[in-house]
Amino acid sequence: MLLLVAAVVAIVSQRVRLPYSVGLVIAGIVLSLLPFTPQIRLTRELLFDTLLPPLIFEAALSLHWSELRRDLAVVVALATVGVAISAVITAAGMHAFAHLPWLSAVIFGILIAATDPVSVIAVFREARLEGRLRLLVESESLFNDGTAAVGFAIAVSFVGGAPVTGSAVLSSALITIAGGLACGALVAGISLVFVGRTQDHLVELTLTTVAAYGSFILAEHFHASGVLATLTAGLLMGNVGRLRVLSERGKIAVTAFWEFAAFLANSLIFLLIGMQQARLNLRDAGIGVLLAIGFVALGRAGAVYPTCLLFARSSLRVTGRHQHVLFWGGLRGGLALALALALPQQLPFRAEIITFSFAVVAFSIFVQALTMRPFLRALGEIPRRHGQDAHVRPAAVE
């Protein structure tokens, strides 16, 4: 039923020129009000272990290293320094004004700091944006997922009683990052070896699936970053695999399969977000919801503008218009909710953090995503002719 609803929403979204993600959330809200709708709950396991790997993998698969390498310094700075600044600003604001304890505020700041490739890439593909700006936004949203997941894992370990010392933080970060990169490279490497020994496109598809899910599961088993592992596997399969290993038929099949897999996961995530959103009473959270939205936006501004200032006098300079798009294009989605739902039960203000996360995601979908194309048109990033004639395509990831 959910797949049928997703297909219908895709068709209707094209006709009325509504962003697909917005249409899905609205459909999810409507579905939750019907008496015969199955009660499917948005859980950490469903989001993190089932739907997130194909989204991350497909997004990484479509990144071309030759293009990414030129702006890698900017992307890494935004995904590390930028995420850290955003988390600090959000945490400080929520501690001072929403009265969250420091640990709870820091965890919320970390999990909400990363932009979500599902939402970001979908909106940019629908707007038919090309060039350096799209590369910066898509790759930064993908890389900062890994940063947020690493920071979140470290922070949650302290909730469980781990000692909060400089050496403990450093060793935990190294294990999480290095382990994720190693698991991703290992599983992708093994998959590529087998791919090179077959011309059967179905076997090639199977091995890319092993790379996507196998890297994630292996990294999580060793308490490393599954997001970084799948990101690494996707980059390797998308660049080494496409250039040297995959057959011609395999390249076409892999691209089409993962575009569909990401579309499928994307559709289910936003439908379930809408269904879950309808069950939340945001009024119970009071002023905290508005504070969360405000400080997350302020944190995003702090992440983008000061970080881009570091490259102002270099060949990697990011124009003011591009910085504005990076700021307003900092949408939140499935990853933030997956991390929020994964919070330990003993964390103080856990329920409030989940509510704040849903509120920020709702703001991203209903305000930022809806205004992104007019915003790009106003800045001159997409020609007015494209903005008027382009139809809204169901976009996969992100």
C-alpha positions in Angstrom: 0.0 0.0 0.0 2.8 2.4 0.9 4.5 1.8 -2.5 1.2 2.4 -4.3 0.8 5.7 -2.4 4.4 6.7 -3.2 3.7 6.1 -6.9 0.5 8.1 -6.9 2.2 10.9 -5.0 5.0 10.9 -7.6 2.4 11.3 -10.4 0.5 14.0 -8.6 3.7 15.9 -7.6 4.7 16.1 -11.2 1.3 17.6 -12.2 1.1 20.2 -9.4 4.8 20.9 -9.3 5.2 20.1 -5.7 8.5 18.8 -4.3 8.2 15.1 -4.0 9.4 14.9 -0.4 6.8 17.4 0.6 4.1 15.4 -1.1 5.1 12.2 0.6 5.1 13.8 4.1 1.6 15.2 3.4 0.5 11.8 2.2 1.9 10.2 5.3 0.0 12.6 7.6 -3.2 11.8 5.7 -2.6 8.1 5.8 -2.1 8.2 9.6 -5.7 9.6 10.0 -7.3 6.8 8.1 -8.7 3.9 10.1 -7.4 1.1 7.9 -3.8 2.3 7.7 -1.2 -0.2 9.0 0.5 1.0 12.2 4.1 1.1 11.0 6.3 3.0 13.4 9.5 4.8 12.5 12.2 3.0 14.5 15.9 3.3 14.7 16.4 -0.2 13.2 14.2 0.5 10.2 15.8 3.8 9.5 19.4 3.2 10.3 19.9 -0.5 9.4 17.5 -0.9 6.5 16.8 2.4 4.7 19.9 4.5 5.3 22.6 2.3 3.6 21.0 2.4 0.1 20.6 6.2 0.4 24.2 6.8 1.4 25.5 4.2 -1.1 23.6 5.6 -4.1 24.7 9.2 -3.3 28.3 8.2 -3.0 28.1 6.0 -6.1 27.2 9.0 -8.2 30.0 11.2 -7.0 32.9 11.5 -9.4 36.3 11.6 -7.8 37.8 13.8 -10.5 35.2 16.5 -9.8 35.2 16.1 -6.0 39.0 16.2 -5.7 39.1 19.9 -6.9 36.8 21.0 -4.0 37.7 18.4 -1.5 39.3 20.9 0.9 36.1 23.0 1.0 33.9 19.9 1.4 36.0 18.5 4.3 36.2 21.8 6.0 32.4 22.2 5.9 31.8 18.6 7.0 34.2 18.9 10.0 34.8 22.4 11.1 31.4 23.5 10.0 29.6 20.6 11.7 31.5 21.3 14.9 30.6 25.0 14.9 27.0 24.2 14.1 26.8 21.7 17.0 28.4 24.1 19.5 26.1 27.0 18.6 23.0 24.7 18.7 24.0 23.1 22.0 24.9 26.3 23.7 21.6 27.9 22.7 19.5 24.9 23.7 21.3 24.7 27.1 20.9 28.4 27.8 17.4 29.0 26.6 15.7 25.6 26.5 17.3 24.5 29.7 18.6 21.2 28.4 21.5 19.7 30.5 24.8 20.1 28.8 25.1 16.4 27.7 21.6 16.4 26.2 22.2 19.7 24.5 25.5 18.5 23.0 24.0 15.3 21.7 21.1 17.2 20.1 23.5 19.7 18.6 25.6 16.9 17.1 22.7 14.8 15.7 20.9 17.8 14.1 24.1 19.4 12.7 24.5 17.3 9.6 22.4 18.1 6.6 20.6 15.1 5.1 21.5 14.0 1.6 18.1 12.5 1.1 16.4 15.8 1.2 19.2 18.0 -0.2 19.9 15.9 -3.3 16.2 15.4 -4.1 15.5 19.1 -4.0 18.5 20.0 -6.1 17.8 17.3 -8.7 14.2 18.6 -8.9 15.5 22.1 -9.5 17.8 20.8 -12.2 20.8 22.5 -10.6 24.2 21.6 -12.1 27.8 22.6 -11.7 30.0 23.4 -8.8 27.2 24.5 -6.5 25.4 21.2 -6.8 28.6 19.3 -6.2 29.4 21.3 -3.1 25.9 20.9 -1.6 25.6 17.2 -2.4 29.1 16.1 -1.3 29.0 18.3 1.8 25.7 16.8 2.9 27.0 13.3 2.3 30.3 13.8 4.1 28.9 15.6 7.1 26.6 12.6 7.7 29.7 10.7 8.5 31.0 13.4 10.8 27.7 13.7 12.7 27.5 9.9 13.0 31.0 9.7 14.5 30.4 12.6 16.9 27.1 11.0 17.9 28.6 7.6 18.6 31.3 9.2 20.8 28.8 11.3 22.7 26.5 8.4 23.3 29.3 6.3 24.6 29.8 8.8 27.4 26.1 8.5 28.3 26.8 4.8 28.8 29.4 5.6 31.4 32.6 5.9 29.4 35.2 8.3 30.9 35.1 11.8 29.4 38.8 12.5 28.9 40.8 13.9 26.0 42.5 10.6 25.3 39.2 8.7 25.5 37.6 11.1 23.0 40.6 10.8 20.7 40.8 7.0 20.8 37.0 6.7 20.3 37.1 9.0 17.3 40.0 7.1 15.7 38.4 3.8 16.2 35.1 5.0 14.8 36.6 6.9 11.8 39.4 4.5 10.9 37.2 1.5 11.5 34.5 2.8 9.2 36.9 3.7 6.4 38.7 0.3 6.8 35.5 -1.7 6.7 34.2 0.2 3.7 37.4 -0.2 1.8 37.7 -3.9 2.7 34.2 -4.9 1.7 34.3 -2.8 -1.5 37.7 -4.2 -2.3 36.5 -7.8 -2.0 33.4 -7.0 -4.0 35.4 -5.4 -6.8 37.7 -8.5 -7.0 34.7 -10.7 -7.6 33.1 -8.2 -9.9 36.2 -8.3 -12.1 35.7 -12.0 -12.6 32.2 -11.9 -14.1 30.4 -10.3 -17.0 26.9 -11.1 -15.6 25.2 -7.9 -14.7 23.0 -9.6 -12.1 26.0 -10.9 -10.2 27.5 -7.4 -10.4 24.3 -6.0 -8.9 24.4 -8.6 -6.2 28.0 -7.6 -5.3 27.2 -3.9 -5.1 24.4 -4.8 -2.7 27.0 -6.8 -0.6 29.2 -3.7 -0.6 26.4 -1.3 0.5 24.9 -3.4 3.3 28.0 -5.5 4.1 30.2 -2.5 4.8 27.5 -0.9 7.0 26.9 -4.1 9.0 30.5 -4.9 9.4 31.4 -1.5 10.7 28.5 -1.3 13.1 29.5 -4.8 14.4 32.9 -3.5 15.4 31.4 -0.2 16.8 32.8 1.8 13.9 30.9 4.2 11.7 28.5 2.4 9.3 27.8 5.6 7.5 31.5 6.2 6.8 31.9 2.6 5.7 29.0 2.7 3.2 30.2 6.1 2.0 33.7 4.7 1.4 32.3 1.6 -0.3 30.1 3.7 -2.6 32.9 6.0 -3.6 35.1 3.0 -4.5 32.4 1.1 -6.3 31.3 4.3 -8.2 34.8 5.3 -9.3 37.1 2.3 -9.5 34.2 0.0 -10.4 32.7 2.1 -13.1 36.1 3.0 -14.7 37.8 -0.3 -14.6 35.8 -3.3 -13.4 32.1 -3.2 -14.3 30.9 -4.4 -17.6 29.1 -2.0 -19.9 25.7 -3.7 -19.2 26.6 -3.8 -15.5 27.2 0.0 -15.4 23.7 0.6 -16.8 22.1 -2.0 -14.5 23.9 -0.8 -11.4 23.0 2.9 -12.0 19.3 2.0 -12.6 19.1 -0.4 -9.7 20.5 1.9 -7.1 18.5 4.9 -8.4 15.4 2.8 -7.8 16.6 1.5 -4.4 17.2 5.0 -3.3 13.9 6.2 -4.6 12.2 3.3 -2.7 14.0 4.1 0.5 13.5 7.8 0.1 9.7 7.3 -0.4 9.3 5.1 2.6 11.3 7.4 4.8 9.2 10.5 4.0 5.9 8.6 4.2 6.8 7.3 7.6 8.0 10.7 8.7 4.6 12.1 7.8 2.8 9.2 9.6 5.0 9.8 12.7 4.7 13.5 12.5 0.9 13.3 12.8 1.2 11.4 16.1 3.3 14.1 17.7 1.8 17.0 19.6 4.4 19.7 19.1 2.4 22.1 21.2 3.4 20.1 24.3 7.0 21.0 23.6 6.1 24.7 23.9 8.7 27.3 23.0 11.4 24.6 22.8 10.3 23.7 19.3 10.8 27.3 18.1 14.1 27.6 19.9 15.3 24.4 18.3 14.4 25.6 14.8 16.0 29.0 15.4 19.3 27.7 16.9 19.7 25.0 14.3 19.3 27.7 11.6 21.8 29.9 13.5 24.2 27.0 13.8 24.0 26.3 10.1 24.8 30.0 9.3 27.8 29.7 11.7 28.9 26.5 9.9 28.7 28.0 6.4 29.9 31.6 6.4 32.9 31.5 8.7 34.1 28.2 7.1 33.9 29.6 3.6 35.7 32.7 4.8 38.8 30.4 5.2 39.0 30.1 1.4 38.1 33.7 0.5 41.6 34.5 -0.8 42.2 31.2 -2.6 41.2 29.6 -5.9 38.6 27.6 -3.9 36.7 30.7 -3.0 32.9 30.1 -2.5 30.8 33.0 -3.8 28.4 34.8 -1.6 25.4 33.5 -3.5 26.7 29.9 -3.2 27.1 30.4 0.5 23.5 31.5 0.8 22.4 28.4 -1.0 24.6 26.2 1.2 22.9 27.9 4.2 19.3 27.6 3.1 19.9 24.2 1.5 21.0 22.7 4.9 17.9 20.5 5.1 17.5 17.9 7.8 15.8 14.5 7.3 16.1 10.8 7.9 19.6 10.7 9.5 18.7 13.1 12.3 15.6 11.1 13.1 17.5 7.8 13.0 20.1 9.2 15.5 17.4 10.7 17.7 15.5 7.5 17.8 18.8 5.7 18.7 19.3 7.7 21.9 19.7 5.7 25.1 16.6 5.5 27.3 18.5 6.9 30.3 19.5 10.1 28.5 17.7 13.1 30.3 15.2 14.9 28.1 15.3 12.1 25.5 11.6 12.5 24.5 12.0 16.3 24.1 15.1 15.8 21.9 13.1 13.5 19.6 10.3 16.0 19.4 12.7 18.8 18.6 14.3 16.7 15.9 11.0 16.0 14.3 10.1 19.7 14.4 13.4 20.7 12.7 12.8 18.1 10.0 9.3 19.3 9.5 10.6 22.9 9.1 13.2 21.7 6.5 10.5 19.9 4.5 7.6 22.4 4.6 9.6 25.7 4.6 13.1 25.2 3.2 12.3 22.5 0.6 9.2 24.4 -0.6 11.1 27.6 -1.0 14.3 26.2 -2.4 13.5 26.5 -6.1 12.2 30.1 -5.8 15.2 30.9 -3.7 17.6 29.6 -6.4 15.7 31.5 -9.0 15.9 34.7 -7.1 19.7 34.3 -6.7 20.0 33.6 -10.4 21.3 30.1 -9.9 18.7 28.6 -12.2 17.3 30.5 -15.2 13.7 31.6 -14.8 12.8 29.6 -17.9 13.9 26.4 -16.2 12.1 27.3 -13.0 8.9 27.7 -14.9 9.0 24.8 -17.2 10.8 22.1 -15.2 8.6 19.4 -13.8 9.1 17.9 -10.4 10.7 14.5 -10.9 10.6 11.9 -8.2 14.3 12.3 -7.2 16.3 9.5 -5.6 19.3 10.2 -3.5 21.7 11.0 -0.1 
